[in-house]
Amino acid sequence: MKTVRRIWRRGKACIATGLPVDVSSRIPGRVGRKRVQFDPNQMKEIPLRRRTNIRSLSKALNIPKSTLHKRIKKGYYKEMVGITGIKDEYPSPTSQYELTRIAPTILADQQ
């Protein structure tokens, strides 16, 4: 009841003074789940063969695979990660072959 009463009083006080009603939390930023902290320079020290997939990289950094995957997708570690398959800049030979089979005119226009 205390919380409801406090919020109700804040709303009534805003109405009495003619201000827009604002009963939002006054402690933003201090609540919720905290981010897992780790040094991105650690990633540079890991050899390339351990950075070729998310599983081995997360094991080397000692952080969960899901956390690492989310951060890579957001673009935090683009220049340091040697993981293939997350964002391919160049089409693979298999996809080149598939393009020639499906749409030869598209491939001809690209070259």
Legacy VTK file of the C-alpha trace (Angstrom):
# vtk DataFile Version 3.0
C-alpha trace
ASCII
DATASET POLYDATA
POINTS 111 float
0.000 0.000 0.000
2.857 2.417 0.692
4.075 2.321 -2.889
0.634 2.841 -4.380
-0.077 5.690 -1.959
3.257 7.390 -2.757
2.683 7.162 -6.536
-0.908 8.406 -6.143
0.277 11.412 -4.105
2.900 12.293 -6.722
0.236 12.174 -9.430
-2.168 14.346 -7.402
0.617 16.857 -6.665
1.389 17.152 -10.393
-2.295 17.761 -11.185
-2.581 20.360 -8.387
0.384 22.355 -9.725
-0.822 22.084 -13.325
2.161 20.047 -14.510
1.862 16.954 -16.700
1.553 13.853 -14.552
4.878 12.032 -14.270
4.989 9.080 -11.905
7.915 7.293 -13.550
10.763 5.867 -11.519
13.321 8.341 -10.238
16.192 5.867 -10.195
16.770 4.937 -13.854
20.094 3.362 -14.701
20.666 1.785 -11.317
18.210 -1.072 -11.687
18.166 -4.164 -13.865
20.683 -6.730 -14.946
24.276 -5.506 -15.124
26.447 -6.184 -18.180
29.236 -8.750 -18.043
32.479 -6.769 -18.111
35.544 -7.981 -19.951
38.541 -6.394 -21.617
38.326 -6.366 -25.457
42.132 -6.374 -25.610
41.997 -9.959 -24.344
40.612 -10.925 -27.730
43.747 -9.688 -29.519
45.917 -11.985 -27.410
43.978 -15.114 -28.415
45.487 -16.884 -31.451
43.470 -16.855 -34.676
42.827 -20.606 -34.581
40.960 -20.087 -31.266
38.934 -17.195 -32.757
37.511 -19.055 -35.753
34.194 -19.931 -34.114
32.078 -18.602 -31.295
32.361 -21.745 -29.212
36.160 -21.751 -28.939
36.342 -17.969 -28.567
33.822 -17.938 -25.722
35.749 -20.740 -24.026
39.009 -18.796 -24.348
37.405 -15.594 -22.996
35.444 -17.495 -20.328
32.120 -15.800 -21.192
28.862 -17.418 -22.379
28.406 -18.090 -26.101
25.107 -16.214 -26.163
26.655 -13.065 -24.655
29.533 -13.145 -27.125
27.177 -13.732 -30.056
24.958 -10.780 -29.081
27.947 -8.456 -28.844
29.382 -9.594 -32.172
25.998 -9.080 -33.850
25.799 -5.563 -32.403
29.225 -4.860 -33.910
31.348 -4.386 -30.813
34.202 -6.666 -31.889
34.195 -6.556 -35.698
37.886 -5.859 -36.214
39.098 -8.369 -33.635
37.017 -11.436 -34.478
38.056 -13.941 -37.101
34.699 -15.721 -37.112
33.328 -16.610 -40.516
29.650 -16.959 -41.237
28.405 -14.050 -39.150
28.868 -11.500 -41.906
30.337 -12.634 -45.204
31.728 -9.830 -47.332
32.644 -12.113 -50.209
30.364 -14.816 -51.599
31.606 -18.365 -51.175
32.351 -20.581 -54.206
29.213 -22.592 -53.404
27.014 -19.520 -53.515
28.724 -18.423 -56.760
27.814 -21.802 -58.287
24.244 -21.536 -57.034
23.926 -18.087 -58.542
25.086 -19.361 -61.936
22.525 -22.158 -61.800
19.591 -20.041 -60.616
20.051 -16.650 -62.248
22.900 -16.333 -64.779
21.811 -12.813 -65.742
22.231 -11.525 -62.186
25.792 -12.829 -62.011
26.639 -11.379 -65.427
25.358 -7.966 -64.351
27.539 -8.010 -61.229
30.737 -8.574 -63.176
LINES 1 112
111 0 1 2 3 4 5 6 7 8 9 10 11 12 13 14 15 16 17 18 19 20 21 22 23 24 25 26 27 28 29 30 31 32 33 34 35 36 37 38 39 40 41 42 43 44 45 46 47 48 49 50 51 52 53 54 55 56 57 58 59 60 61 62 63 64 65 66 67 68 69 70 71 72 73 74 75 76 77 78 79 80 81 82 83 84 85 86 87 88 89 90 91 92 93 94 95 96 97 98 99 100 101 102 103 104 105 106 107 108 109 110
